[in-house]
Amino acid sequence: MKTKFVYVSLVALLGLTATSCKKSNSDSTVVLEDNLYKSAGKYAALIANRPPAPGSFEIETITRNGNTLTVTVKGACEAADLEAIWDGSVMLSDPGKINLVLSNKAKTNCADSQSTVNISLTKILGKHDPDNFIITVANGSARQDLSLNLDGSVSDN
C-alpha cells in the first residue's frame, strides 16, 4: 500500500510538472519604441524574403548623432511607415556590432518621397557607447545592406 502511494505521488508530481512548464517564446516581438522592435524571428523573416515588393524603398544615408541613428530613405511615403527590427543581439567584439532591418509596414510606395526615421540606440545598447559599434541596416524590401562604420563612413555589404 505504501509503495502504491509513492508511485501514485510520483506520477502526480510528474504530471503536474509537465503541465506547468511553459516553453519560452523566443519568436516574440518586443516593442522598444514606436518605430523600434526586438524580434529575432521577424528580423530573420525580413532578411530571408527581400524581393522587390509593394512598399519598396532605398536607404540613402545612415548617420549617428550621439545615441540616435538617423536613416534617410527614398520611396517610403511617410517616416511613420518605417519600422526598425533589431535581431536582439549585441556583438561585444572590438569593434562591437548590431544588426537592424528597416521595413515599410504600410507597403505603399511614393517614388519621389524622402523620409527620415530616428532610432534610439540607447534602447538597444543601454550603457554602451554607440560610437564603438558598427551598425548594419538592412533594407527589408530589397537586397541592400549598409554599415555605419566607427569613423562615420557608410559602406555597402
DRENTORKOL-3810 file (N, C-alpha, C; in nm, 4 decimals):
REM DRENTORKOL-3810
@n.u->0.0821; n.v->-0.1186; n.w->0.0000; ca.u->0.0000; ca.v->0.0000; ca.w->0.0000; c.u->0.0871; c.v->0.1259; c.w->0.0000
@n.u->0.1921; n.v->0.1235; n.w->0.0836; ca.u->0.2828; ca.v->0.2356; ca.w->0.0918; c.u->0.3553; c.v->0.2561; c.w->-0.0412
@n.u->0.3953; n.v->0.1493; n.w->-0.1062; ca.u->0.4636; ca.v->0.1563; ca.w->-0.2355; c.u->0.3710; c.v->0.2132; c.w->-0.3420
@n.u->0.2460; n.v->0.1713; n.w->-0.3384; ca.u->0.1474; ca.v->0.2206; ca.w->-0.4349; c.u->0.1267; c.v->0.3714; c.w->-0.4178
@n.u->0.1237; n.v->0.4164; n.w->-0.2938; ca.u->0.1069; ca.v->0.5581; ca.w->-0.2646; c.u->0.2262; c.v->0.6380; c.w->-0.3190
@n.u->0.3464; n.v->0.5856; n.w->-0.3015; ca.u->0.4669; ca.v->0.6524; ca.w->-0.3516; c.u->0.4611; c.v->0.6623; c.w->-0.5044
@n.u->0.4246; n.v->0.5548; n.w->-0.5723; ca.u->0.4151; ca.v->0.5560; ca.w->-0.7183; c.u->0.3082; c.v->0.6540; c.w->-0.7659
@n.u->0.1942; n.v->0.6556; n.w->-0.7035; ca.u->0.0869; ca.v->0.7481; ca.w->-0.7419; c.u->0.1322; c.v->0.8924; c.w->-0.7201
@n.u->0.2013; n.v->0.9161; n.w->-0.6100; ca.u->0.2522; ca.v->1.0509; ca.w->-0.5812; c.u->0.3543; c.v->1.0944; c.w->-0.6861
@n.u->0.4449; n.v->1.0041; n.w->-0.7227; ca.u->0.5441; ca.v->1.0368; ca.w->-0.8263; c.u->0.4789; c.v->1.0659; c.w->-0.9601
@n.u->0.3815; n.v->0.9859; n.w->-0.9996; ca.u->0.3108; ca.v->1.0073; ca.w->-1.1264; c.u->0.2385; c.v->1.1409; c.w->-1.1226
@n.u->0.1733; n.v->1.1729; n.w->-1.0109; ca.u->0.1027; ca.v->1.3008; ca.w->-0.9979; c.u->0.2005; c.v->1.4176; c.w->-1.0057
@n.u->0.3144; n.v->1.4044; n.w->-0.9400; ca.u->0.4155; ca.v->1.5094; ca.w->-0.9424; c.u->0.4718; c.v->1.5299; c.w->-1.0826
@n.u->0.4998; n.v->1.4214; n.w->-1.1528; ca.u->0.5488; ca.v->1.4318; ca.w->-1.2913; c.u->0.4447; c.v->1.4953; c.w->-1.3820
@n.u->0.3203; n.v->1.4566; n.w->-1.3636; ca.u->0.2126; ca.v->1.5152; ca.w->-1.4447; c.u->0.1978; c.v->1.6635; c.w->-1.4186
@n.u->0.2045; n.v->1.7032; n.w->-1.2936; ca.u->0.1947; ca.v->1.8441; ca.w->-1.2580; c.u->0.3123; c.v->1.9233; c.w->-1.3147
@n.u->0.4302; n.v->1.8658; n.w->-1.3048; ca.u->0.5496; ca.v->1.9316; ca.w->-1.3586; c.u->0.5407; c.v->1.9478; c.w->-1.5095
@n.u->0.4974; n.v->1.8454; n.w->-1.5798; ca.u->0.4884; ca.v->1.8508; ca.w->-1.7260; c.u->0.3861; c.v->1.9525; c.w->-1.7729
@n.u->0.2764; n.v->1.9678; n.w->-1.7014; ca.u->0.1731; ca.v->2.0620; ca.w->-1.7453; c.u->0.2001; c.v->2.2036; c.w->-1.7006
@n.u->0.2857; n.v->2.2227; n.w->-1.6016; ca.u->0.3101; ca.v->2.3573; ca.w->-1.5526; c.u->0.4264; c.v->2.4257; c.w->-1.6227
@n.u->0.5065; n.v->2.3525; n.w->-1.6968; ca.u->0.6203; ca.v->2.4115; ca.w->-1.7673; c.u->0.5716; c.v->2.4838; c.w->-1.8908
@n.u->0.6158; n.v->2.6067; n.w->-1.9051; ca.u->0.5833; ca.v->2.6835; ca.w->-2.0246; c.u->0.7085; c.v->2.6964; c.w->-2.1083
@n.u->0.6922; n.v->2.6733; n.w->-2.2351; ca.u->0.8029; ca.v->2.6897; ca.w->-2.3269; c.u->0.8193; c.v->2.8386; c.w->-2.3547
@n.u->0.9409; n.v->2.8887; n.w->-2.3469; ca.u->0.9607; ca.v->3.0302; ca.w->-2.3740; c.u->0.9411; c.v->3.0564; c.w->-2.5220
@n.u->0.8847; n.v->3.1697; n.w->-2.5508; ca.u->0.8581; ca.v->3.2062; ca.w->-2.6889; c.u->0.9718; c.v->3.2943; c.w->-2.7383
@n.u->1.0700; n.v->3.2331; n.w->-2.8022; ca.u->1.1859; ca.v->3.3077; ca.w->-2.8499; c.u->1.1536; c.v->3.3877; c.w->-2.9750
@n.u->1.0353; n.v->3.3684; n.w->-3.0307; ca.u->0.9961; ca.v->3.4390; ca.w->-3.1513; c.u->0.9030; c.v->3.5558; c.w->-3.1207
@n.u->0.9012; n.v->3.6005; n.w->-2.9962; ca.u->0.8131; ca.v->3.7097; ca.w->-2.9595; c.u->0.8703; c.v->3.8421; c.w->-3.0090
@n.u->0.7812; n.v->3.9399; n.w->-3.0224; ca.u->0.8206; ca.v->4.0729; ca.w->-3.0644; c.u->0.8039; c.v->4.1666; c.w->-2.9465
@n.u->0.9098; n.v->4.2391; n.w->-2.9135; ca.u->0.9073; ca.v->4.3343; ca.w->-2.8032; c.u->0.9141; c.v->4.4745; c.w->-2.8624
@n.u->0.8206; n.v->4.5594; n.w->-2.8235; ca.u->0.8190; ca.v->4.6975; ca.w->-2.8699; c.u->0.9130; c.v->4.7775; c.w->-2.7804
@n.u->1.0182; n.v->4.8340; n.w->-2.8410; ca.u->1.1135; ca.v->4.9150; ca.w->-2.7659; c.u->1.0794; c.v->5.0631; c.w->-2.7772
@n.u->1.0249; n.v->5.1031; n.w->-2.8907; ca.u->0.9773; ca.v->5.2392; ca.w->-2.9184; c.u->0.8726; c.v->5.2283; c.w->-3.0275
@n.u->0.8138; n.v->5.3415; n.w->-3.0638; ca.u->0.7110; ca.v->5.3409; ca.w->-3.1687; c.u->0.7609; c.v->5.2802; c.w->-3.2987
@n.u->0.8874; n.v->5.3013; n.w->-3.3305; ca.u->0.9412; ca.v->5.2544; ca.w->-3.4581; c.u->1.0536; c.v->5.1517; c.w->-3.4424
@n.u->1.0700; n.v->5.0965; n.w->-3.3222; ca.u->1.1797; ca.v->5.0030; ca.w->-3.2955; c.u->1.1276; c.v->4.8794; c.w->-3.2236
@n.u->1.1577; n.v->4.7631; n.w->-3.2825; ca.u->1.1114; ca.v->4.6357; ca.w->-3.2278; c.u->1.2287; c.v->4.5406; c.w->-3.2121
@n.u->1.2172; n.v->4.4529; n.w->-3.1154; ca.u->1.3168; ca.v->4.3473; ca.w->-3.0946; c.u->1.2489; c.v->4.2144; c.w->-3.1251
@n.u->1.2963; n.v->4.1467; n.w->-3.2313; ca.u->1.2390; ca.v->4.0175; ca.w->-3.2690; c.u->1.3350; c.v->3.9442; c.w->-3.3611
@n.u->1.3939; n.v->3.8383; n.w->-3.3102; ca.u->1.4849; ca.v->3.7577; ca.w->-3.3918; c.u->1.4088; c.v->3.6924; c.w->-3.5069
@n.u->1.2871; n.v->3.6459; n.w->-3.4815; ca.u->1.2076; ca.v->3.5794; ca.w->-3.5846; c.u->1.1663; c.v->3.6731; c.w->-3.6964
@n.u->1.1179; n.v->3.7914; n.w->-3.6596; ca.u->1.0765; ca.v->3.8892; ca.w->-3.7611; c.u->1.1973; c.v->3.9385; c.w->-3.8404
@n.u->1.3086; n.v->3.9597; n.w->-3.7717; ca.u->1.4323; ca.v->4.0008; ca.w->-3.8379; c.u->1.4722; c.v->3.8967; c.w->-3.9425
@n.u->1.4762; n.v->3.7704; n.w->-3.9022; ca.u->1.5161; ca.v->3.6626; ca.w->-3.9935; c.u->1.4212; c.v->3.6508; c.w->-4.1120
@n.u->1.2917; n.v->3.6655; n.w->-4.0880; ca.u->1.1937; ca.v->3.6552; ca.w->-4.1965; c.u->1.2103; c.v->3.7683; c.w->-4.2970
@n.u->1.2340; n.v->3.8891; n.w->-4.2485; ca.u->1.2527; ca.v->4.0023; ca.w->-4.3396; c.u->1.3812; c.v->3.9886; c.w->-4.4205
@n.u->1.4877; n.v->3.9389; n.w->-4.3580; ca.u->1.6156; ca.v->3.9210; ca.w->-4.4279; c.u->1.6030; c.v->3.8110; c.w->-4.5334
@n.u->1.5324; n.v->3.7060; n.w->-4.5013; ca.u->1.5205; ca.v->3.5919; ca.w->-4.5927; c.u->1.4346; c.v->3.6228; c.w->-4.7146
@n.u->1.3364; n.v->3.7104; n.w->-4.7005; ca.u->1.2412; ca.v->3.7393; ca.w->-4.8096; c.u->1.2494; c.v->3.8847; c.w->-4.8495
@n.u->1.3498; n.v->3.9179; n.w->-4.9302; ca.u->1.3684; ca.v->4.0575; ca.w->-4.9691; c.u->1.3570; c.v->4.0809; c.w->-5.1193
@n.u->1.2599; n.v->4.0220; n.w->-5.1851; ca.u->1.2440; ca.v->4.0580; ca.w->-5.3250; c.u->1.1781; c.v->4.1949; c.w->-5.3331
@n.u->1.1972; n.v->4.2677; n.w->-5.4416; ca.u->1.1238; ca.v->4.3937; ca.w->-5.4537; c.u->0.9743; c.v->4.3663; c.w->-5.4361
@n.u->0.9144; n.v->4.4417; n.w->-5.3482; ca.u->0.7749; ca.v->4.4174; ca.w->-5.3127; c.u->0.7020; c.v->4.5499; c.w->-5.3002
@n.u->0.5714; n.v->4.5439; n.w->-5.2858; ca.u->0.4989; ca.v->4.6691; ca.w->-5.2614; c.u->0.5570; c.v->4.7388; c.w->-5.1397
@n.u->0.5774; n.v->4.8681; n.w->-5.1533; ca.u->0.6370; ca.v->4.9427; ca.w->-5.0435; c.u->0.7885; c.v->4.9445; c.w->-5.0464
@n.u->0.8464; n.v->4.9084; n.w->-5.1613; ca.u->0.9927; ca.v->4.9058; ca.w->-5.1675; c.u->1.0489; c.v->5.0477; c.w->-5.1576
@n.u->1.1686; n.v->5.0561; n.w->-5.1038; ca.u->1.2360; ca.v->5.1835; ca.w->-5.0832; c.u->1.3860; c.v->5.1617; c.w->-5.0937
@n.u->1.4603; n.v->5.2692; n.w->-5.0903; ca.u->1.6061; ca.v->5.2628; ca.w->-5.0959; c.u->1.6626; c.v->5.3411; c.w->-4.9780
@n.u->1.7573; n.v->5.2812; n.w->-4.9076; ca.u->1.8246; ca.v->5.3528; ca.w->-4.7990; c.u->1.9277; c.v->5.4457; c.w->-4.8632
@n.u->1.9146; n.v->5.5757; n.w->-4.8357; ca.u->2.0062; ca.v->5.6733; ca.w->-4.8941; c.u->2.1248; c.v->5.7032; c.w->-4.8023
@n.u->2.0977; n.v->5.7307; n.w->-4.6746; ca.u->2.2058; ca.v->5.7635; ca.w->-4.5814; c.u->2.1769; c.v->5.7069; c.w->-4.4430
@n.u->2.2854; n.v->5.6856; n.w->-4.3701; ca.u->2.2781; ca.v->5.6463; ca.w->-4.2291; c.u->2.3782; c.v->5.7349; c.w->-4.1549
@n.u->2.3320; n.v->5.7975; n.w->-4.0487; ca.u->2.4219; ca.v->5.8778; ca.w->-3.9657; c.u->2.3944; c.v->5.8492; c.w->-3.8192
@n.u->2.4957; n.v->5.8753; n.w->-3.7378; ca.u->2.4840; ca.v->5.8565; ca.w->-3.5938; c.u->2.5117; c.v->5.9918; c.w->-3.5296
@n.u->2.4202; n.v->6.0341; n.w->-3.4441; ca.u->2.4371; ca.v->6.1580; ca.w->-3.3703; c.u->2.4133; c.v->6.1264; c.w->-3.2235
@n.u->2.5216; n.v->6.1020; n.w->-3.1508; ca.u->2.5080; ca.v->6.0607; ca.w->-3.0114; c.u->2.4417; c.v->5.9245; c.w->-3.0032
@n.u->2.3314; n.v->5.9169; n.w->-2.9324; ca.u->2.2589; ca.v->5.7911; ca.w->-2.9144; c.u->2.1459; c.v->5.7720; c.w->-3.0144
@n.u->2.1453; n.v->5.8516; n.w->-3.1207; ca.u->2.0392; ca.v->5.8422; ca.w->-3.2200; c.u->2.0963; c.v->5.8022; c.w->-3.3559
@n.u->2.0358; n.v->5.7008; n.w->-3.4147; ca.u->2.0691; ca.v->5.6592; ca.w->-3.5502; c.u->1.9645; c.v->5.7213; c.w->-3.6428
@n.u->2.0088; n.v->5.7915; n.w->-3.7449; ca.u->1.9179; ca.v->5.8540; ca.w->-3.8400; c.u->1.9340; c.v->5.7853; c.w->-3.9744
@n.u->1.8220; n.v->5.7351; n.w->-4.0274; ca.u->1.8226; ca.v->5.6659; ca.w->-4.1559; c.u->1.7297; c.v->5.7421; c.w->-4.2502
@n.u->1.7838; n.v->5.7826; n.w->-4.3645; ca.u->1.7046; ca.v->5.8520; ca.w->-4.4656; c.u->1.6802; c.v->5.7564; c.w->-4.5804
@n.u->1.5540; n.v->5.7461; n.w->-4.6226; ca.u->1.5172; ca.v->5.6548; ca.w->-4.7305; c.u->1.4410; c.v->5.7298; c.w->-4.8384
@n.u->1.4462; n.v->5.6750; n.w->-4.9573; ca.u->1.3697; ca.v->5.7282; ca.w->-5.0699; c.u->1.2685; c.v->5.6217; c.w->-5.1102
@n.u->1.1426; n.v->5.6613; n.w->-5.1192; ca.u->1.0401; ca.v->5.5683; ca.w->-5.1646; c.u->0.9315; c.v->5.5382; c.w->-5.0637
@n.u->0.9577; n.v->5.5595; n.w->-4.9366; ca.u->0.8530; ca.v->5.5405; ca.w->-4.8352; c.u->0.7717; c.v->5.6691; c.w->-4.8278
@n.u->0.6409; n.v->5.6562; n.w->-4.8135; ca.u->0.5543; ca.v->5.7738; ca.w->-4.8160; c.u->0.5707; c.v->5.8617; c.w->-4.6927
@n.u->0.5806; n.v->5.7996; n.w->-4.5758; ca.u->0.5927; ca.v->5.8752; ca.w->-4.4512; c.u->0.6919; c.v->5.8066; c.w->-4.3582
@n.u->0.7586; n.v->5.8850; n.w->-4.2767; ca.u->0.8524; ca.v->5.8286; ca.w->-4.1790; c.u->0.7809; c.v->5.7352; c.w->-4.0820
@n.u->0.6547; n.v->5.7634; n.w->-4.0517; ca.u->0.5786; ca.v->5.6798; ca.w->-3.9579; c.u->0.5540; c.v->5.5394; c.w->-4.0127
@n.u->0.5704; n.v->5.5220; n.w->-4.1447; ca.u->0.5514; ca.v->5.3898; ca.w->-4.2058; c.u->0.6727; c.v->5.2993; c.w->-4.1864
@n.u->0.7849; n.v->5.3566; n.w->-4.1488; ca.u->0.9091; ca.v->5.2805; ca.w->-4.1362; c.u->0.9275; c.v->5.2285; c.w->-3.9948
@n.u->0.9695; n.v->5.1034; n.w->-3.9855; ca.u->0.9991; ca.v->5.0441; ca.w->-3.8557; c.u->1.1310; c.v->4.9690; c.w->-3.8642
@n.u->1.2067; n.v->4.9780; n.w->-3.7549; ca.u->1.3346; ca.v->4.9082; ca.w->-3.7465; c.u->1.3162; c.v->4.7866; c.w->-3.6579
@n.u->1.3650; n.v->4.6728; n.w->-3.7058; ca.u->1.3589; ca.v->4.5493; ca.w->-3.6287; c.u->1.5016; c.v->4.5087; c.w->-3.5956
@n.u->1.5283; n.v->4.4949; n.w->-3.4677; ca.u->1.6596; ca.v->4.4544; ca.w->-3.4177; c.u->1.6537; c.v->4.3051; c.w->-3.3909
@n.u->1.7591; n.v->4.2336; n.w->-3.4276; ca.u->1.7610; ca.v->4.0884; ca.w->-3.4087; c.u->1.7804; c.v->4.0466; c.w->-3.2630
@n.u->1.8095; n.v->4.1410; n.w->-3.1755; ca.u->1.8225; ca.v->4.1114; ca.w->-3.0329; c.u->1.9639; c.v->4.0831; c.w->-2.9872
@n.u->2.0579; n.v->4.0809; n.w->-3.0805; ca.u->2.1950; ca.v->4.0508; ca.w->-3.0393; c.u->2.2820; c.v->4.1761; c.w->-3.0420
@n.u->2.3729; n.v->4.1814; n.w->-2.9478; ca.u->2.4749; ca.v->4.2855; ca.w->-2.9430; c.u->2.6079; c.v->4.2130; c.w->-2.9401
@n.u->2.6853; n.v->4.2280; n.w->-3.0468; ca.u->2.8156; ca.v->4.1636; ca.w->-3.0525; c.u->2.9172; c.v->4.2560; c.w->-2.9868
@n.u->2.9693; n.v->4.2129; n.w->-2.8743; ca.u->3.0613; ca.v->4.2949; ca.w->-2.7971; c.u->3.2063; c.v->4.2668; c.w->-2.8335
@n.u->3.2308; n.v->4.2467; n.w->-2.9617; ca.u->3.3672; ca.v->4.2279; ca.w->-3.0111; c.u->3.4328; c.v->4.3658; c.w->-3.0197
@n.u->3.5504; n.v->4.3729; n.w->-3.0785; ca.u->3.6159; ca.v->4.5019; ca.w->-3.0960; c.u->3.6415; c.v->4.5247; c.w->-3.2440
@n.u->3.5635; n.v->4.6012; n.w->-3.3144; ca.u->3.4525; ca.v->4.6825; ca.w->-3.2642; c.u->3.3251; c.v->4.5989; c.w->-3.2465
@n.u->3.2337; n.v->4.6533; n.w->-3.1686; ca.u->3.1052; ca.v->4.5880; ca.w->-3.1484; c.u->3.0190; c.v->4.6010; c.w->-3.2737
@n.u->2.9118; n.v->4.5244; n.w->-3.2780; ca.u->2.8246; ca.v->4.5290; ca.w->-3.3959; c.u->2.6812; c.v->4.4992; c.w->-3.3567
@n.u->2.5892; n.v->4.5710; n.w->-3.4209; ca.u->2.4467; ca.v->4.5404; ca.w->-3.4073; c.u->2.3854; c.v->4.5384; c.w->-3.5467
@n.u->2.2776; n.v->4.4607; n.w->-3.5603; ca.u->2.2099; ca.v->4.4451; ca.w->-3.6884; c.u->2.0646; c.v->4.4881; c.w->-3.6769
@n.u->2.0212; n.v->4.5678; n.w->-3.7742; ca.u->1.8829; ca.v->4.6120; ca.w->-3.7834; c.u->1.8337; c.v->4.5855; c.w->-3.9253
@n.u->1.7034; n.v->4.5702; n.w->-3.9396; ca.u->1.6429; ca.v->4.5675; ca.w->-4.0723; c.u->1.5308; c.v->4.6697; c.w->-4.0707
@n.u->1.5224; n.v->4.7484; n.w->-4.1765; ca.u->1.4203; ca.v->4.8521; ca.w->-4.1885; c.u->1.3091; c.v->4.8005; c.w->-4.2779
@n.u->1.1866; n.v->4.8203; n.w->-4.2339; ca.u->1.0707; ca.v->4.7691; ca.w->-4.3061; c.u->0.9681; c.v->4.8797; c.w->-4.3252
@n.u->0.8957; n.v->4.8738; n.w->-4.4376; ca.u->0.7880; ca.v->4.9678; ca.w->-4.4659; c.u->0.6568; c.v->4.8967; c.w->-4.4350
@n.u->0.6019; n.v->4.9205; n.w->-4.3170; ca.u->0.4822; ca.v->4.8489; ca.w->-4.2741; c.u->0.3578; c.v->4.8887; c.w->-4.3536
@n.u->0.3595; n.v->5.0047; n.w->-4.4200; ca.u->0.2438; ca.v->5.0483; ca.w->-4.4988; c.u->0.2360; c.v->4.9759; c.w->-4.6333
@n.u->0.3474; n.v->4.9213; n.w->-4.6793; ca.u->0.3543; ca.v->4.8500; ca.w->-4.8075; c.u->0.3098; c.v->4.9368; c.w->-4.9249
@n.u->0.3254; n.v->5.0696; n.w->-4.9105; ca.u->0.2956; ca.v->5.1612; ca.w->-5.0200; c.u->0.4247; c.v->5.2298; c.w->-5.0611
@n.u->0.4300; n.v->5.2717; n.w->-5.1855; ca.u->0.5498; ca.v->5.3319; ca.w->-5.2401; c.u->0.5184; c.v->5.4718; c.w->-5.2907
@n.u->0.6019; n.v->5.5665; n.w->-5.2550; ca.u->0.5954; ca.v->5.7029; ca.w->-5.3063; c.u->0.7339; c.v->5.7319; c.w->-5.3634
@n.u->0.7509; n.v->5.7037; n.w->-5.4907; ca.u->0.8819; ca.v->5.7015; ca.w->-5.5552; c.u->0.9663; c.v->5.8258; c.w->-5.5311
@n.u->0.9079; n.v->5.9419; n.w->-5.5316; ca.u->0.9863; ca.v->6.0648; ca.w->-5.5183; c.u->0.9937; c.v->6.1169; c.w->-5.3753
@n.u->0.9357; n.v->6.0454; n.w->-5.2834; ca.u->0.9302; ca.v->6.0903; ca.w->-5.1447; c.u->1.0556; c.v->6.0492; c.w->-5.0684
@n.u->1.1026; n.v->6.1395; n.w->-4.9832; ca.u->1.2160; ca.v->6.1093; ca.w->-4.8969; c.u->1.1678; c.v->6.1167; c.w->-4.7524
@n.u->1.2018; n.v->6.0163; n.w->-4.6733; ca.u->1.1612; ca.v->6.0104; ca.w->-4.5324; c.u->1.2828; c.v->5.9829; c.w->-4.4456
@n.u->1.2778; n.v->6.0350; n.w->-4.3247; ca.u->1.3857; ca.v->6.0145; ca.w->-4.2293; c.u->1.3281; c.v->5.9551; c.w->-4.1019
@n.u->1.3917; n.v->5.8499; n.w->-4.0549; ca.u->1.3494; ca.v->5.7859; ca.w->-3.9298; c.u->1.4652; c.v->5.7908; c.w->-3.8311
@n.u->1.4330; n.v->5.8250; n.w->-3.7063; ca.u->1.5322; ca.v->5.8292; ca.w->-3.5987; c.u->1.5098; c.v->5.7104; c.w->-3.5074
@n.u->1.6187; n.v->5.6420; n.w->-3.4754; ca.u->1.6131; ca.v->5.5209; ca.w->-3.3934; c.u->1.7014; c.v->5.5415; c.w->-3.2707
@n.u->1.6450; n.v->5.5186; n.w->-3.1534; ca.u->1.7191; ca.v->5.5336; ca.w->-3.0288; c.u->1.8121; c.v->5.4143; c.w->-3.0082
@n.u->1.9399; n.v->5.4400; n.w->-3.0101; ca.u->2.0377; ca.v->5.3334; ca.w->-2.9871; c.u->2.0480; c.v->5.2987; c.w->-2.8391
@n.u->2.0019; n.v->5.3874; n.w->-2.7519; ca.u->2.0016; ca.v->5.3594; ca.w->-2.6086; c.u->1.9120; c.v->5.2403; c.w->-2.5786
@n.u->1.8028; n.v->5.2264; n.w->-2.6528; ca.u->1.7098; ca.v->5.1147; ca.w->-2.6316; c.u->1.7762; c.v->4.9814; c.w->-2.6649
@n.u->1.8779; n.v->4.9856; n.w->-2.7504; ca.u->1.9477; ca.v->4.8642; ca.w->-2.7919; c.u->2.0751; c.v->4.8435; c.w->-2.7095
@n.u->2.1540; n.v->4.9489; n.w->-2.6971; ca.u->2.2876; ca.v->4.9364; ca.w->-2.6382; c.u->2.2947; c.v->4.9686; c.w->-2.4895
@n.u->2.1895; n.v->5.0255; n.w->-2.4351; ca.u->2.1907; ca.v->5.0598; ca.w->-2.2932; c.u->2.3049; c.v->5.1539; c.w->-2.2600
@n.u->2.3929; n.v->5.1119; n.w->-2.1706; ca.u->2.5031; ca.v->5.1965; ca.w->-2.1232; c.u->2.6221; c.v->5.2009; c.w->-2.2185
@n.u->2.6252; n.v->5.1154; n.w->-2.3199; ca.u->2.7390; ca.v->5.1114; ca.w->-2.4124; c.u->2.7391; c.v->5.2336; c.w->-2.5040
@n.u->2.8569; n.v->5.2801; n.w->-2.5414; ca.u->2.8733; ca.v->5.3959; ca.w->-2.6284; c.u->2.8501; c.v->5.3555; c.w->-2.7741
@n.u->2.7489; n.v->5.4124; n.w->-2.8412; ca.u->2.7201; ca.v->5.3782; ca.w->-2.9802; c.u->2.8370; c.v->5.4042; c.w->-3.0754
@n.u->2.9268; n.v->5.4959; n.w->-3.0383; ca.u->3.0421; ca.v->5.5260; ca.w->-3.1237; c.u->3.1379; c.v->5.4089; c.w->-3.1355
@n.u->3.1240; n.v->5.3086; n.w->-3.0482; ca.u->3.2114; ca.v->5.1912; ca.w->-3.0503; c.u->3.1510; c.v->5.0735; c.w->-3.1259
@n.u->3.0431; n.v->5.0981; n.w->-3.2006; ca.u->2.9727; ca.v->4.9909; ca.w->-3.2693; c.u->2.9564; c.v->5.0191; c.w->-3.4180
@n.u->2.9735; n.v->4.9137; n.w->-3.4968; ca.u->2.9363; ca.v->4.9173; ca.w->-3.6381; c.u->2.7885; c.v->4.8789; c.w->-3.6413
@n.u->2.7102; n.v->4.9598; n.w->-3.7086; ca.u->2.5660; ca.v->4.9355; ca.w->-3.7149; c.u->2.5298; c.v->4.9020; c.w->-3.8589
@n.u->2.4797; n.v->4.7807; n.w->-3.8792; ca.u->2.4369; ca.v->4.7381; ca.w->-4.0118; c.u->2.2864; c.v->4.7518; c.w->-4.0212
@n.u->2.2418; n.v->4.8228; n.w->-4.1248; ca.u->2.0989; ca.v->4.8402; ca.w->-4.1502; c.u->2.0681; c.v->4.7738; c.w->-4.2831
@n.u->1.9825; n.v->4.6731; n.w->-4.2784; ca.u->1.9402; ca.v->4.6027; ca.w->-4.3996; c.u->1.8073; c.v->4.6612; c.w->-4.4455
@n.u->1.7891; n.v->4.6625; n.w->-4.5752; ca.u->1.6638; ca.v->4.7071; ca.w->-4.6349; c.u->1.5711; c.v->4.5860; c.w->-4.6414
@n.u->1.4558; n.v->4.5941; n.w->-4.5787; ca.u->1.3617; ca.v->4.4826; ca.w->-4.5764; c.u->1.2828; c.v->4.4652; c.w->-4.7038
@n.u->1.2988; n.v->4.5581; n.w->-4.8001; ca.u->1.2216; ca.v->4.5488; ca.w->-4.9241; c.u->1.3084; c.v->4.5181; c.w->-5.0461
@n.u->1.4387; n.v->4.5166; n.w->-5.0292; ca.u->1.5304; ca.v->4.4896; ca.w->-5.1410; c.u->1.6646; c.v->4.4446; c.w->-5.0834
@n.u->1.7474; n.v->4.3852; n.w->-5.1658; ca.u->1.8795; ca.v->4.3395; ca.w->-5.1193; c.u->1.9751; c.v->4.4580; c.w->-5.1150
@n.u->1.9714; n.v->4.5262; n.w->-5.0020; ca.u->2.0585; ca.v->4.6407; ca.w->-4.9795; c.u->2.0943; c.v->4.6435; c.w->-4.8310
@n.u->2.2219; n.v->4.6295; n.w->-4.8008; ca.u->2.2699; ca.v->4.6349; ca.w->-4.6633; c.u->2.3780; c.v->4.7412; c.w->-4.6552
@n.u->2.3624; n.v->4.8334; n.w->-4.5614; ca.u->2.4617; ca.v->4.9372; ca.w->-4.5403; c.u->2.5118; c.v->4.9293; c.w->-4.3975
@n.u->2.6413; n.v->4.9558; n.w->-4.3801; ca.u->2.7006; ca.v->4.9566; ca.w->-4.2461; c.u->2.7546; c.v->5.0949; c.w->-4.2157
@n.u->2.7209; n.v->5.1423; n.w->-4.0974; ca.u->2.7751; ca.v->5.2679; ca.w->-4.0467; c.u->2.8982; c.v->5.2307; c.w->-3.9641
@n.u->3.0126; n.v->5.2723; n.w->-4.0146; ca.u->3.1393; ca.v->5.2354; ca.w->-3.9510; c.u->3.1734; c.v->5.3281; c.w->-3.8342
@n.u->3.2769; n.v->5.2942; n.w->-3.7600; ca.u->3.3158; ca.v->5.3697; ca.w->-3.6423; c.u->3.3504; c.v->5.5159; c.w->-3.6757
@n.u->3.4108; n.v->5.5368; n.w->-3.7926; ca.u->3.4512; ca.v->5.6730; ca.w->-3.8303; c.u->3.3376; c.v->5.7544; c.w->-3.8931
@n.u->3.2166; n.v->5.6975; n.w->-3.9004; ca.u->3.1027; ca.v->5.7682; ca.w->-3.9571; c.u->3.0827; c.v->5.7435; c.w->-4.1048
@n.u->3.1760; n.v->5.6725; n.w->-4.1684; ca.u->3.1586; ca.v->5.6400; ca.w->-4.3096; c.u->3.0565; c.v->5.5278; c.w->-4.3246
@n.u->2.9975; n.v->5.5190; n.w->-4.4427; ca.u->2.8980; ca.v->5.4173; ca.w->-4.4717; c.u->2.9519; c.v->5.3269; c.w->-4.5827
@n.u->2.9389; n.v->5.1968; n.w->-4.5632; ca.u->2.9849; ca.v->5.1028; ca.w->-4.6657; c.u->2.8733; c.v->5.0053; c.w->-4.7017
@n.u->2.8753; n.v->4.9601; n.w->-4.8272; ca.u->2.7823; ca.v->4.8580; ca.w->-4.8743; c.u->2.8329; c.v->4.7231; c.w->-4.8292
@n.u->2.7394; n.v->4.6338; n.w->-4.7996; ca.u->2.7781; ca.v->4.4972; ca.w->-4.7629; c.u->2.7415; c.v->4.4029; c.w->-4.8743
END
